Amino acid sequence: MKTLLALLVMLGVVACTIIAPLPQELVAKNDHAALAVWYEKEAANLRQKAREMEVMIEEYRKDRERGRKLMIHPPKADFVQECNNLAVMYTNAAKQAEMLATSHRDMTRS
């Protein structure tokens, strides 16, 4: 029960924190090299979150009813699909962060 609760809390927290706030001091300094590095790190973090969702998908596939059995008022959510949606969102956000890193890196060459 505690494990399920922890997974559900993590799922909710993860959904609320797709991308970290951009460090405004780097923007203010127009530091494109540092911004490129920041976006590269953010892309790596987002890809890790997508991998974590893939692990959760496999856990829920093992027993699709596990989450519903342990809850007082079973949700109508499909946990496999919800985790898949988050994995896709994280993967897309990582791609965008990588594109921004490339753009900032290109600005340092200009």
C-alpha positions in Angstrom: 0.0 0.0 0.0 2.8 2.4 0.9 4.6 1.7 -2.4 1.4 2.4 -4.4 0.8 5.6 -2.5 4.4 6.6 -3.1 4.0 5.9 -6.9 0.8 7.8 -7.1 2.3 10.8 -5.3 5.3 10.7 -7.5 3.1 10.5 -10.6 1.2 13.6 -9.5 4.4 15.5 -8.6 6.1 14.6 -11.8 3.1 15.8 -13.8 3.4 19.2 -12.2 7.1 19.6 -12.9 7.7 19.0 -16.5 10.6 21.5 -16.9 12.6 23.5 -14.4 12.5 27.2 -14.4 15.1 28.9 -16.6 17.9 30.5 -14.7 17.2 34.2 -15.2 20.7 35.3 -14.4 21.9 33.5 -17.5 19.3 35.1 -19.6 20.1 38.5 -18.1 23.8 38.0 -18.9 22.9 36.8 -22.4 25.2 33.8 -21.7 24.3 31.5 -24.6 27.0 29.0 -23.8 25.8 28.5 -20.3 22.2 28.4 -21.5 23.1 25.6 -24.0 24.6 23.6 -21.1 21.6 24.2 -18.9 19.2 23.0 -21.7 21.4 19.9 -22.3 21.2 19.0 -18.6 17.5 19.7 -18.6 17.0 17.4 -21.6 19.0 14.6 -19.8 16.7 15.1 -16.7 13.6 14.9 -18.8 14.8 11.7 -20.6 15.5 10.2 -17.2 11.9 11.0 -16.1 10.6 9.4 -19.3 12.6 6.2 -18.5 11.1 6.3 -15.0 7.6 6.4 -16.5 8.5 3.4 -18.7 9.4 1.4 -15.5 6.1 2.4 -14.0 4.3 1.3 -17.1 5.8 -2.2 -16.9 4.9 -2.4 -13.2 1.3 -1.5 -13.9 1.2 -3.9 -16.9 2.1 -6.8 -14.5 -1.1 -6.2 -12.5 -3.5 -3.6 -14.1 -5.9 -3.8 -11.2 -3.3 -3.3 -8.4 -3.9 0.5 -8.1 -7.6 0.1 -8.2 -7.7 -2.7 -5.5 -5.8 -0.6 -3.0 -7.8 2.6 -3.3 -11.0 3.3 -1.3 -12.7 4.9 -4.2 -11.2 3.3 -7.3 -10.4 5.8 -10.0 -11.5 5.4 -13.6 -7.9 6.1 -14.8 -5.9 3.7 -16.7 -2.5 3.9 -15.0 -0.6 2.4 -17.9 -2.1 5.0 -20.3 -1.5 7.8 -17.9 2.2 6.8 -17.4 2.5 6.5 -21.2 1.1 10.0 -21.7 3.7 11.4 -19.2 6.5 9.4 -20.9 5.6 11.0 -24.2 5.4 14.5 -22.7 8.8 14.1 -21.1 10.3 12.8 -24.3 8.9 15.7 -26.3 10.0 18.2 -23.7 13.5 16.7 -23.9 13.6 17.1 -27.7 12.6 20.7 -27.3 15.3 21.3 -24.7 17.8 19.8 -27.0 16.7 22.0 -29.9 17.0 25.1 -27.6 20.5 23.9 -26.5 21.5 23.7 -30.2 20.1 27.1 -30.9 22.0 28.7 -28.0 25.2 26.9 -29.0 24.8 28.2 -32.5 24.4 31.8 -31.1 27.8 31.5 -29.4 29.4 30.9 -32.9 27.8 34.0 -34.4 
